[in-house]
Amino acid sequence: MMFLFKLLARLPLPVLHGLGVVLGWLIYWAPGRHSARMRNNLFDSGLCAPGRDCQVLLRQTIGEAGKAIVELLPVWLRPYEKALKLVKGTTGWEQIDAARAAGKGIILIAPHIGCFEIINLYSAARHPFTAMYKPPRQPTLDALMLRGRQRGQAKLVPTDLSGVRAQLAALKRHEAIGILPDQVATGGDGVWAPFFGRPAYTPTLVASLQRKTGAAAFFVAAERLSWGRGYHLHAVPLGEPLPEDKTAAATRINQAVEAIVRRFPSQYLWSYNRHKRPGGAPDPGNSASA
């Protein structure tokens, strides 16, 4: 299987993205809740008017979702230098470099937009980078992810208290860490905050780490360029430090993620069950208990 993946990784990115569009439609029409969740999340977001406009955006989203799968092969399996060449440009990254030069730790907040996996590689080519990692159940996929993500100056740590401590230590060494802000927090480790008008159980780690280290935080999105031309990284500073109130901090993060999604709506991972209630989480209707 790995041999086949390596062969496919050599294909030009436009060819892979073409195959990805086909794969996206195959997955969409396959049995299961994937397609319904994608439609519901997208249509309930308020990003498109009822009728034809929503259908156009949905078709684009289906194709982009398939591209997101197949492009992992060149990002993870091509030689590191060749994978980095897929990044064709950046906007705002000079502000990250300036913050590092000023002696600050860096928190890269990367929503599930475009080719978010390449952000790790690009960052790790410039400075030490630490991210959390939860091994998948499939051994082949686990090996693929480890091989692809732990390159350059990247280090993976567990998604538990030891991983949090490792990220805290990295920030105190004025290094960079990566956090996905739009995952469902584990029960007891998040708060309910609105995301596109619906409650989402949102992680609170960014605010905690920033408060303890004074790190500079940036939202980063890896825009997938048309016709397989590669990727463009957009870095946007968080601005003022997050408030101490967890719900207020989570709401501000969700609002920033929404703003980025509005720029690249078809490239967001709409099939993710962002609004589910994890075990141990309080009732979303009881904000005081959150």
N, C-alpha and C positions, 0 to 999 in steps of 0.2 A: 504493500500500500504506500509506504513512504517513497519507494522508487517511482511510483506513478505520480505522486504529488510533486516530486522534484522535476520530472519531465514536464508536467503541466506548468510549473512555475517559470519555465523558460519561455513560454509562449508570450508574444507581445501583449502588453496590457490592453490595447484595444480589442484583441481577440478574446482575451479572458473576460473582459467586461461584456462583450457580446454573448459569450456563453453564460455569463452571470444573469443577463436579462432573461434568457430562456429558463435558467434554474429558478429565478424568482417567480416566474409564472407557474412552473411545475409545483413549487412549494405552495403557492397561493391556492391552487386548485386541489391540492392533496387533502385527504380527510384530516380533521382536527380543528382546533380552535384558532389556529394561526391567522387565517384570513379574516374571520369575524372580529378578532381582537384588533387587527390592523385597521379595518374599516371603522370600527367603533371609536377607537382612539383618535384616528385622523378626523372623522366627521364631527366628533364632539369637541374638537379643539377650537373650533371657530375660525380656522385658518382659511376656509373656503366657503363660498356661498352655496346654498343647496342647488342640486342639479348638476349640470354638465361640468362646471368648474371643479367640483369635488371629484368627479369621475376622472378628469384629466390628471389631477394631482395624485389620485389613487394609482392610476396606471404608471405614472412616473415613479411612485414610491415602490411599487412591486418590482420594477426593474432595478432600482437602486439597491433594494434589499438583497437581490441576487448578486449584484456586483460586490456587495460588502462581504459575501461569503468567499467567492472565488479569488478576490484580490488578496486574501490572506496568504495564498500560496507564494506569490512573488515577494510580498512583504516579509514573510517569515523564512522563506527557503532560498531566496537568491543570496549570493554573497553580500555581506553587509554593505560594502561601498556601492554596489549596484542597487540595492534596495533604497539606500539614502538618495540616490539620484532620481527616484520617483517623486521626491519633493521638488517642485519646480519654482517655488518662491514662498516668501513669508510676508506677513503684514503684522507689525507690532512686536516682533520678536526682539528688536533692539531694546525694548523696554525691559524685557526679561534679563538680557545681558547687562543692562545698566543696574538693575536691582542686585544681581550677583556681584557686580563690581563694587557695589556699595556695602557688601558684606552681609546681605540678607539671604536667608533660606527662601526657596521658591516652591510654592504650591501650584501645580498645574492642574486645573479643574477641567476635565475633558468629558463633555457629554457624548452620548452615543450618536454622533453625527459624522457622516462620511467615513473616511478611513481612520478612525480614531486610534487604531493600533500603531500607525506609523508615527504618531506623536512621541511614543516611548522611544522608538529607535532614533528619531531626530534629536530628542533631548539628550539621550545617553551618549550620543556622538560628541556632545559639547561639554558635558559635565556629569558627575555622578548622579544617578537617578534611581530612586527606590519606589517600587509599586507593590501593592498587595496582590496576592495570587491564590485563587481557589482551584485546586486540581479538578479537572473534569473526570467523569466516571470512566470514559473510554481511554485505555492506555495509549492508543495511537495518537489520539488528539492531545493527550497530556504531553507526550514526547514532542509533538509538533509545536505546541505552545511554548514549552520550555526552551526548545531550540531557537524559536523565533524571537522570543521576548528577552532572553538573557544574553544580549549582545552589546558591544560597546561597554559603557560603564553602568549598564543596567543591573539592578539587583532585585529579585523577587522575594517577598516575605509573606508569611501566612496571613490569612484574614482572621486574625484573633488578636488577643491583647499583646502578644509578643510582636506581631506585625505593627501594631499601633506604636509600641515603644521604639521599634526600629525606625519608623517614619519620624517620630519625634526626635530621635537621636540624629537622624540625617539632617533635619532642619537646623538643629543646634550646631551642626558642622557646616552650616551655610550651603547645603546641597539642595537638590531638587527632589520632590516627590510627586507622584501622580495619583489623582483621586477621581473616580467616576461619581459625579454628583447626582445622577438620575437613576441609580439603582434603588430598589426597595430596601430600606434599612432592616436589619434583623430586629426581632421583637425586643423592645426595651432600649434599643440604641438609636432611636429616631424620634421624630415628632411629626404630627400631621400638619402639612402646609399645602396651600392651594397650588396646583399645577395645571394650567389651562382650564381653570374653573372647577376642578375636581380635587378632593383631598388626596394627597400622596404622602406615604410614610417616608419621610426624607431623612437621610443621614445628617448627623450633627458634628462629624469629625473635623470638617474644615475649620469651623469656628473655634473649636477647642484647640486645635494645633496652632492656629494663628494667634490666639490669645496667649498661649504659653511660650511662643517663640518670636513673635513679631514678624513672621515671614510675610513676604509679598505674595499675593495670590493673583493668578491670571486664569481666565477662561480661554481654552484653546480648542479650536475646531479645525479639522482636517477636511477641507472642501475637496470633493471628488470632481476633478475637471472633466468636461465633456470629451467624448471621443477617445477616451483612454490616454489623455495627455499627461496624467499624473495627478499631483495633489498640491494644494496651496494651503499653508497653515496660517490661521488667523488667531492672533493673541490679543486679548482685551483685558486690561487690568481690572481687578475687582473694585479698586477705588478705596473708599473709606473702610477701615476695619469693620468686621461684622459685629453686630451688637451682642451683648452677653446673653440676652434672652434667646433661648434656643429656637422658639417658634419664629421669632422675628428674623433671626439669622437664616433659618431654613427658607422662609418666605422670600427673602432677598435673593438667595441662591437660585431658587426656582424661577423667580422673575428674570434673572440674568440668563438662565438656560432657555427660557421661553423666547427671549429676544434673539438668541442665536438660532434657535429652531425656526423662527420666522424668516430668517435670512436664507436658510437652506431646508425648507420644509420637506422636500421629497427625499432628503438624505438622512432623515431622523429614523430611529428604530421604533416605528409605531407599533410593531408587533409585540413589544415587551409589555408585560402586565404591570405597568407602573403604578396602578391604583389599587392593587390587591392589599389585603390586610394580613400581614404575617402573624404567625403564632406568637402570642405574648404581647402583641401591640394593643393599646387601648382602643376603645370605640372611637372612630373619627368624629363622631358627633359630640364627644366630650372633650373639648379642647383643653379644659383644665387638667385632665388626667394625662394629657400628652406631654 
